[in-house]
Amino acid sequence: MITPRPRRAICILVLALLGPLLGLAAGPAALERFEFSEPHMGTHCRLVLYAASHAAAATAATAAFARLRELDLKLSDYKDDSELMRLCKQPAGTPQPVSPELFTVLEIGQEIAEQSGGAFDVTIGPLAQIWRRARRQARLPDASLITQARQRVGFRLLQLDRAARTATLARSDMRLDLGGIAKGYAADELLAVISAAGWPRAMIVLGGEVVAGEPPLDAKGWKVEIAAVPGPPMESDVSPTFLLLARAAVSTSGDAEQYVLLDGERYSHVVDPRTGWALRASPQVTVVARKGIWADALATAASVLETSAAVRLIEQHAPAAGLLRRPTPDTRWEETATRGWSDWLRR
């Protein structure tokens, strides 16, 4: 499981546009390209959109950033007054009404948790806090603390009722953490806001998440580079991979930048909820899906699972597809692609 952003290396760089025009609504030649950027959710959010004027684009961007602030107040585990943290403070065993946004994220999180055998788990908060502190202090956590925290972690400790739209926590000392799914969902929502404003040719970059709408002018899609940027002792022995995205999302999970050396060992910021320990020899996993929420959660889960299990999980959600890069003992990278991965590659 990945802790909240900044929780993963940003290995996705949006580059130049390419390809012939994919015919869309009338009048695309009148559109101009605009970009906006603001800090949100512990990272930077970049909006790229085609609109008829700067004023129209700015209005859409302002609405999108307002939506992002609203979602942060619902989904953040860094804000004590967020809806998520208020839920964690409620009495155990008592169903609590939650907003549609929070319920959606929790429900999809629970689905991925079940399918991954707990490799993805929104109840990972107690363990995430231990490893955040370990990174700050550059000190390996005591095994006894991890053992104790694991008693408060487990996706079956969270029960959801769709009809009543409630969430029930089995223990009073639980802490939820949506770091492995919330940004993908938020990026989806921002694209929806911009599209509703009349500008569907847009792309959202939120930390390690990219969500693309209709393609830009004179292009079949948005060109995205997936770059392996390993930290020591790994070598950069893989070539860049280019995707071409339209009406789709991509998420990369890995520790190229976010890791810590403790007692001579490299520990990722990615934590396995099943063991409580941060990963060593952490893979880089890239997942493409139709929605950011699925790309984010699947990349999170796949980074914890063994390769064969990760491939099965991703292929279960076709047309989602993934590329897994795992370090080998000789500090090289071994690549495994799921079925359908080549369909997303730049042509």
VMD Tcl script that draws the C-alpha trace (Angstrom):
set ca {
  {0.00 0.00 0.00}
  {1.21 3.47 -0.73}
  {1.01 6.26 1.80}
  {-0.47 9.64 0.81}
  {1.34 11.91 -1.59}
  {4.03 12.70 -1.90}
  {3.98 8.85 -1.79}
  {5.41 7.73 -5.08}
  {7.96 8.73 -7.67}
  {6.44 10.82 -10.41}
  {7.61 8.76 -13.36}
  {5.03 10.08 -15.77}
  {6.04 13.06 -17.88}
  {3.55 14.56 -20.30}
  {5.35 15.48 -23.50}
  {4.65 16.85 -26.96}
  {1.55 15.95 -28.91}
  {1.56 13.72 -31.94}
  {-0.45 12.02 -34.66}
  {-3.13 13.07 -37.13}
  {-6.32 14.75 -36.14}
  {-9.08 12.58 -34.72}
  {-12.28 14.25 -35.95}
  {-14.45 15.64 -33.15}
  {-17.03 18.38 -32.78}
  {-17.19 21.27 -35.19}
  {-14.90 24.24 -34.78}
  {-11.76 22.78 -33.14}
  {-9.52 25.20 -35.05}
  {-10.91 28.04 -32.95}
  {-9.61 26.47 -29.74}
  {-6.38 27.41 -27.97}
  {-4.24 25.45 -25.52}
  {-4.05 26.69 -21.93}
  {-2.29 25.41 -18.81}
  {-2.89 26.03 -15.12}
  {-1.09 24.71 -12.04}
  {-1.68 24.89 -8.30}
  {-0.42 22.96 -5.25}
  {-3.02 20.57 -3.85}
  {-3.19 17.31 -1.91}
  {0.51 17.38 -1.05}
  {1.60 17.70 -4.69}
  {1.07 19.87 -7.74}
  {-1.99 19.68 -9.95}
  {-1.55 20.62 -13.59}
  {-4.49 21.22 -15.91}
  {-4.11 21.37 -19.69}
  {-7.18 22.19 -21.76}
  {-8.28 23.52 -25.10}
  {-10.81 26.33 -24.88}
  {-12.14 29.22 -26.94}
  {-10.49 31.91 -24.81}
  {-8.26 32.41 -21.79}
  {-11.24 33.68 -19.81}
  {-13.24 30.52 -20.56}
  {-10.29 28.29 -19.72}
  {-9.59 30.17 -16.48}
  {-13.22 29.84 -15.41}
  {-13.09 26.08 -15.94}
  {-9.75 25.79 -14.13}
  {-11.04 27.80 -11.17}
  {-14.02 25.47 -10.86}
  {-11.75 22.42 -11.11}
  {-9.38 23.63 -8.38}
  {-12.36 24.47 -6.17}
  {-13.58 20.91 -6.65}
  {-10.14 19.62 -5.70}
  {-10.15 21.60 -2.46}
  {-13.59 20.20 -1.70}
  {-12.40 16.64 -2.27}
  {-9.32 17.17 -0.11}
  {-11.58 18.16 2.76}
  {-13.44 14.89 2.35}
  {-10.64 12.40 1.60}
  {-7.49 13.66 3.35}
  {-5.93 11.84 6.29}
  {-3.60 14.80 6.91}
  {-6.44 17.15 7.86}
  {-7.90 16.44 11.28}
  {-11.23 17.99 10.27}
  {-11.62 16.08 7.00}
  {-14.66 13.86 6.57}
  {-12.38 10.81 6.50}
  {-10.78 11.68 9.84}
  {-14.14 12.48 11.41}
  {-15.29 9.01 10.37}
  {-12.26 7.47 12.09}
  {-13.23 9.20 15.35}
  {-16.74 7.76 15.46}
  {-17.71 4.97 17.91}
  {-16.86 1.47 16.76}
  {-19.69 -0.63 15.39}
  {-21.89 2.37 14.62}
  {-22.92 2.94 10.98}
  {-21.98 6.45 9.92}
  {-23.48 8.28 6.94}
  {-20.81 9.42 4.48}
  {-20.79 11.62 1.41}
  {-21.23 10.12 -2.07}
  {-17.58 10.94 -2.84}
  {-16.16 9.20 0.21}
  {-18.46 6.22 -0.23}
  {-17.41 5.79 -3.86}
  {-13.71 5.74 -2.95}
  {-14.24 3.37 -0.02}
  {-16.41 1.03 -2.05}
  {-13.94 0.69 -4.92}
  {-11.13 0.39 -2.40}
  {-12.91 -2.51 -0.71}
  {-13.47 -4.19 -4.07}
  {-9.76 -4.04 -4.92}
  {-8.89 -5.17 -1.39}
  {-11.05 -8.27 -1.78}
  {-9.68 -9.07 -5.22}
  {-6.06 -8.56 -4.16}
  {-6.28 -10.54 -0.93}
  {-5.57 -7.45 1.14}
  {-2.59 -6.17 -0.86}
  {-4.65 -2.99 -1.17}
  {-6.22 -1.81 2.08}
  {-7.69 1.58 2.99}
  {-7.41 0.70 6.71}
  {-3.59 0.82 6.49}
  {-3.39 4.14 8.35}
  {-1.73 2.85 11.57}
  {1.06 1.21 9.57}
  {1.44 4.21 7.27}
  {1.99 6.44 10.27}
  {4.74 4.17 11.61}
  {6.63 4.22 8.31}
  {6.23 7.97 7.85}
  {7.87 8.43 11.23}
  {10.60 5.94 10.31}
  {11.44 7.94 7.18}
  {11.51 11.22 9.10}
  {13.74 9.80 11.82}
  {15.80 7.57 9.48}
  {15.29 4.75 11.95}
  {13.88 1.28 11.37}
  {10.65 0.83 13.35}
  {10.49 -1.65 16.16}
  {8.90 -4.93 15.09}
  {6.64 -4.88 18.14}
  {5.08 -1.59 17.01}
  {4.29 -3.08 13.64}
  {2.77 -6.17 15.27}
  {0.54 -3.98 17.44}
  {-0.50 -1.77 14.53}
  {-1.44 -4.77 12.40}
  {-4.21 -5.56 14.88}
  {-5.88 -2.33 13.79}
  {-5.51 -3.01 10.06}
  {-7.61 -5.22 7.81}
  {-10.13 -4.40 5.13}
  {-12.71 -6.68 6.73}
  {-12.76 -4.30 9.71}
  {-14.59 -1.83 7.46}
  {-18.19 -2.54 6.47}
  {-20.15 -0.56 3.89}
  {-23.89 -0.37 3.29}
  {-24.64 0.92 -0.20}
  {-28.38 1.30 0.33}
  {-27.91 3.42 3.45}
  {-24.59 4.89 2.23}
  {-22.93 4.26 5.57}
  {-19.53 3.06 6.75}
  {-18.94 1.09 9.94}
  {-15.56 0.62 11.62}
  {-15.13 -2.49 13.75}
  {-12.61 -0.85 16.11}
  {-12.37 2.58 17.68}
  {-8.61 2.86 17.11}
  {-8.63 2.44 13.32}
  {-7.27 4.99 10.88}
  {-8.20 5.04 7.19}
  {-5.73 6.13 4.52}
  {-6.81 6.73 0.92}
  {-3.34 7.55 -0.40}
  {-3.44 4.69 -2.91}
  {-6.70 5.70 -4.58}
  {-7.84 9.25 -3.74}
  {-5.74 11.16 -6.27}
  {-6.89 8.99 -9.15}
  {-10.49 9.67 -8.16}
  {-9.82 13.39 -7.75}
  {-8.27 13.60 -11.20}
  {-11.37 11.94 -12.66}
  {-13.54 14.53 -10.95}
  {-11.46 17.44 -12.26}
  {-11.77 16.18 -15.81}
  {-15.53 15.92 -15.32}
  {-15.69 19.54 -14.15}
  {-13.70 20.82 -17.11}
  {-15.68 18.72 -19.58}
  {-18.96 19.95 -18.11}
  {-17.74 23.49 -18.74}
  {-17.64 22.61 -22.44}
  {-13.95 21.80 -22.90}
  {-13.52 18.00 -23.08}
  {-10.09 18.25 -24.77}
  {-8.28 18.25 -21.46}
  {-5.73 16.45 -19.35}
  {-5.16 16.35 -15.59}
  {-1.79 15.63 -13.98}
  {-2.07 15.17 -10.22}
  {1.11 13.86 -8.68}
  {1.68 10.48 -10.32}
  {-1.79 10.36 -11.86}
  {-2.64 11.38 -15.42}
  {-6.25 11.44 -16.61}
  {-6.89 12.32 -20.25}
  {-10.12 13.40 -21.90}
  {-10.64 13.91 -25.60}
  {-7.39 14.20 -27.58}
  {-5.76 17.56 -28.22}
  {-5.85 19.34 -31.54}
  {-4.01 17.61 -34.38}
  {-3.50 14.45 -32.32}
  {-4.95 11.04 -31.66}
  {-4.13 11.36 -27.98}
  {-1.88 12.77 -25.31}
  {1.66 11.43 -25.50}
  {2.89 10.23 -22.11}
  {6.33 8.91 -21.25}
  {6.75 6.21 -18.61}
  {10.33 6.60 -17.46}
  {12.14 4.33 -15.02}
  {14.13 6.59 -12.73}
  {15.72 4.14 -10.29}
  {17.55 5.18 -7.18}
  {20.73 3.52 -6.00}
  {21.78 0.82 -6.41}
  {19.58 0.27 -9.50}
  {20.86 1.07 -12.96}
  {18.88 2.91 -15.65}
  {18.87 0.05 -18.14}
  {15.34 0.38 -19.52}
  {14.26 2.49 -22.46}
  {11.44 5.02 -22.08}
  {7.94 3.72 -22.85}
  {5.46 5.99 -24.60}
  {1.69 5.79 -24.28}
  {-0.97 7.55 -26.31}
  {-3.98 8.37 -24.14}
  {-7.48 9.57 -24.91}
  {-10.44 9.05 -22.58}
  {-8.18 7.05 -20.27}
  {-5.89 7.32 -17.26}
  {-2.45 6.10 -16.25}
  {-0.87 5.66 -12.83}
  {2.66 4.66 -11.85}
  {3.57 3.23 -8.45}
  {7.18 2.86 -7.40}
  {9.94 4.13 -5.15}
  {12.29 5.73 -7.68}
  {12.41 8.84 -5.50}
  {10.61 7.91 -2.30}
  {12.66 5.42 -0.37}
  {14.87 5.43 2.68}
  {18.05 3.57 3.61}
  {17.68 2.02 7.07}
  {20.36 -0.19 8.60}
  {21.94 -0.51 5.18}
  {18.72 -1.68 3.49}
  {16.58 0.22 0.99}
  {12.94 0.47 2.10}
  {10.21 1.74 -0.17}
  {7.45 4.13 0.85}
  {5.17 1.31 -0.31}
  {3.91 -0.73 2.65}
  {2.44 -4.23 2.44}
  {-0.73 -4.14 4.57}
  {-0.56 -7.92 5.04}
  {2.84 -7.89 6.76}
  {3.10 -4.33 7.98}
  {6.56 -3.90 6.47}
  {7.69 -1.50 3.78}
  {8.76 -3.23 0.60}
  {12.35 -3.96 -0.31}
  {13.34 -4.51 -3.94}
  {10.20 -2.59 -4.79}
  {8.86 -2.81 -8.36}
  {7.70 -0.02 -10.61}
  {4.15 -0.67 -11.82}
  {2.30 1.33 -14.45}
  {-1.41 0.74 -15.04}
  {-3.61 2.21 -17.75}
  {-7.38 2.13 -17.26}
  {-10.46 3.99 -18.38}
  {-10.69 5.87 -15.07}
  {-8.05 7.32 -12.77}
  {-9.53 5.75 -9.66}
  {-9.03 2.25 -11.11}
  {-5.56 2.97 -12.51}
  {-4.45 4.35 -9.13}
  {-5.83 1.52 -7.00}
  {-4.69 -1.25 -9.35}
  {-1.16 0.16 -9.55}
  {-1.06 0.36 -5.76}
  {-2.17 -3.23 -5.29}
  {0.00 -4.61 -8.09}
  {3.11 -3.04 -6.61}
  {2.63 -5.19 -3.49}
  {1.65 -8.45 -5.18}
  {3.96 -10.98 -6.77}
  {4.20 -10.62 -10.54}
  {1.82 -13.43 -11.50}
  {-0.84 -12.27 -9.03}
  {-0.43 -8.66 -10.13}
  {-0.92 -9.63 -13.76}
  {-4.08 -11.58 -12.92}
  {-5.52 -8.68 -10.96}
  {-4.92 -6.13 -13.70}
  {-6.20 -8.40 -16.47}
  {-9.35 -9.00 -14.43}
  {-10.15 -5.33 -15.11}
  {-9.55 -5.32 -18.89}
  {-9.24 -3.13 -20.89}
  {-6.96 -2.04 -18.06}
  {-3.39 -3.12 -18.74}
  {-0.08 -2.85 -16.97}
  {3.70 -2.92 -17.22}
  {5.65 -4.29 -14.25}
  {9.34 -3.59 -13.83}
  {11.02 -5.57 -11.05}
  {14.62 -5.22 -9.89}
  {16.85 -8.27 -10.18}
  {19.75 -9.26 -7.89}
  {22.26 -7.91 -10.42}
  {20.63 -4.43 -10.16}
  {18.89 -4.69 -13.51}
  {15.18 -4.51 -14.37}
  {12.92 -7.34 -15.52}
  {9.79 -6.29 -17.43}
  {6.43 -8.06 -17.59}
  {3.49 -6.73 -19.58}
  {-0.13 -7.81 -19.20}
  {-2.41 -8.67 -22.08}
  {-3.57 -5.55 -23.85}
  {-0.58 -3.42 -22.85}
  {0.58 -2.99 -26.44}
  {-2.83 -1.58 -27.35}
  {-2.02 1.53 -25.33}
  {1.43 2.11 -26.76}
  {2.26 4.99 -29.09}
  {1.83 4.06 -32.72}
}
mol new
graphics top color blue
foreach p $ca { graphics top sphere $p radius 0.5 }
foreach p [lrange $ca 0 end-1] q [lrange $ca 1 end] { graphics top cylinder $p $q radius 0.2 }
display resetview
